[in-house]
Structures are given as structure tokens and as C-alpha cells.
Amino acid sequence: MLKKIRLLFSLLLAHSMMFAATPNPVVATVGVGFNPNGIAITSDYRFAYVANNNNNSVPGGDNVSVIDLRTNTLVTTINDASFNEPYTVTINAAGTKAYVTNSGGTTITIIDIATNTVIGSIGGF
């Protein structure tokens, strides 16, 4: 029994080492905004939404970049006055809205994924 356990452990260790040694090559680099921070991927794995935190206060730098993951290209940059150092992005279960937390304030900005436009915000305290 002990030999079987040792053999199983050895096989698992060898298997994990094999995958650990496999390099993860960079397939693309996509330029986004200032200080990219949070990222969310749509449930169909088609698009990524990146919150550009802009904690250096570059004028016009508070925004969200939308990346097409099939072509690894920037689709659009969403700008809105409601962004205040965008920090994280979460996509709802239906895949229709993205919620962006604003670390420079107490609000959450809501993006309509179908149109990539801001449709509202949720106030904090």
C-alpha cells in the first residue's frame, strides 16, 4: 500500500512539474489607458473590460478600455464624467452590464455592454 501511495505521489509530482515547466508565451500586448487595474471578461470570452485607474490624475485618463479578445485589439475607450479613478470591473450574470468601482470616490458606474456607453451610476455614502 505504501509503495502505491509513493508511486501515485511520484506520478502526480512529475505531472505537475511537466506543466510548471511549460512556458506561458505572450501572444499579444494591447495598449490601454493610464494605470490599468481591474479587468473583467464577458461570459462568451469575446471582450475584456479594463478599468484604467489614472491615479496620476492625467486629464481625460479616467476611462475603461474594451478589448476584442479574438483579435487582441482595442475596440473602444469609454469616457464619462462619472469615472473617478476607475478601479475594478464586474460583469453581471446576464452579460449585459459592467459595473465599475471608482476608487477616487464612492460611486459605481454602470456600462451597457451592448452599446459600450455609460447608462448610470450608483451613489455611495
C-alpha positions in Angstrom: 0.0 0.0 0.0 2.8 2.4 0.9 4.5 1.7 -2.5 1.3 2.5 -4.3 0.9 5.8 -2.5 4.6 6.7 -3.2 4.1 5.8 -6.9 0.9 7.9 -7.1 2.6 10.8 -5.4 5.6 10.5 -7.8 3.3 10.4 -10.8 1.4 13.5 -9.6 4.6 15.3 -8.8 6.0 14.5 -12.3 2.8 15.6 -13.9 2.7 18.9 -12.1 6.3 19.6 -12.8 5.7 18.9 -16.5 3.1 21.6 -16.7 5.0 24.0 -14.4 8.0 23.8 -16.9 5.7 24.7 -19.8 6.2 28.4 -20.7 3.3 30.7 -21.0 4.2 32.7 -24.0 2.9 36.3 -24.5 0.6 36.2 -27.5 -0.2 40.0 -27.7 0.3 43.3 -25.9 -2.7 45.7 -26.1 -2.2 49.3 -25.2 -4.9 50.7 -22.9 -5.2 53.7 -20.6 -3.2 55.1 -17.7 -2.6 52.7 -14.8 -4.8 49.7 -15.9 -6.0 48.0 -12.8 -9.2 45.9 -12.9 -10.3 43.6 -15.7 -13.5 41.6 -16.4 -14.1 39.2 -19.3 -17.5 38.6 -20.8 -19.0 35.2 -20.3 -18.5 34.3 -24.0 -14.8 35.3 -23.7 -15.1 37.8 -26.5 -14.4 41.0 -24.7 -12.3 42.3 -21.8 -13.2 45.5 -19.9 -10.2 47.2 -18.3 -10.5 49.9 -15.7 -7.8 52.5 -16.2 -7.2 53.8 -12.7 -5.4 57.0 -13.7 -4.2 57.6 -10.1 -1.7 60.1 -11.6 -4.6 62.5 -12.5 -3.8 62.7 -16.2 -6.5 64.8 -17.8 -9.0 62.6 -19.6 -7.4 59.5 -18.2 -10.3 58.1 -16.1 -11.8 55.6 -18.5 -12.5 51.9 -19.4 -10.9 50.2 -22.4 -12.7 47.5 -24.3 -10.5 44.8 -25.9 -11.6 42.2 -28.5 -10.0 39.0 -27.2 -10.3 37.3 -30.6 -8.2 39.9 -32.4 -6.3 41.3 -29.4 -7.2 44.8 -30.4 -8.7 47.8 -28.6 -12.3 48.2 -29.7 -13.1 51.4 -27.8 -12.3 53.6 -24.8 -15.3 54.6 -22.7 -15.0 58.1 -21.2 -17.6 59.5 -18.8 -17.6 62.2 -16.2 -18.8 59.6 -13.6 -15.4 57.9 -13.7 -13.2 58.9 -10.8 -10.1 56.7 -10.8 -11.9 53.5 -12.1 -10.5 50.6 -10.1 -12.4 47.3 -10.7 -14.9 45.9 -13.2 -17.5 43.3 -12.7 -19.9 42.0 -15.4 -23.4 40.9 -14.4 -24.5 37.3 -14.9 -26.7 38.1 -17.9 -23.6 39.7 -19.6 -25.5 42.9 -20.2 -23.9 45.4 -17.8 -20.4 46.1 -16.5 -20.1 47.7 -13.1 -17.0 49.9 -12.5 -15.9 50.9 -9.0 -14.4 54.3 -8.6 -11.6 54.4 -6.1 -11.4 58.2 -6.1 -15.0 58.4 -4.9 -17.9 56.4 -3.5 -19.7 55.5 -6.7 -20.1 52.6 -9.2 -20.5 53.4 -12.8 -22.8 51.2 -14.9 -21.9 50.4 -18.6 -24.3 48.9 -21.1 -22.3 46.2 -22.8 -24.4 46.2 -26.0 -23.6 49.8 -26.7 -20.4 50.4 -24.6 -22.0 53.5 -23.1 -22.4 54.6 -19.5 -26.1 54.3 -18.5 -26.0 55.4 -14.9 -24.2 55.3 -11.6 -24.8 54.1 -8.1 -24.1 56.5 -5.3 -22.2 55.6 -2.1 -22.0 57.3 1.2 
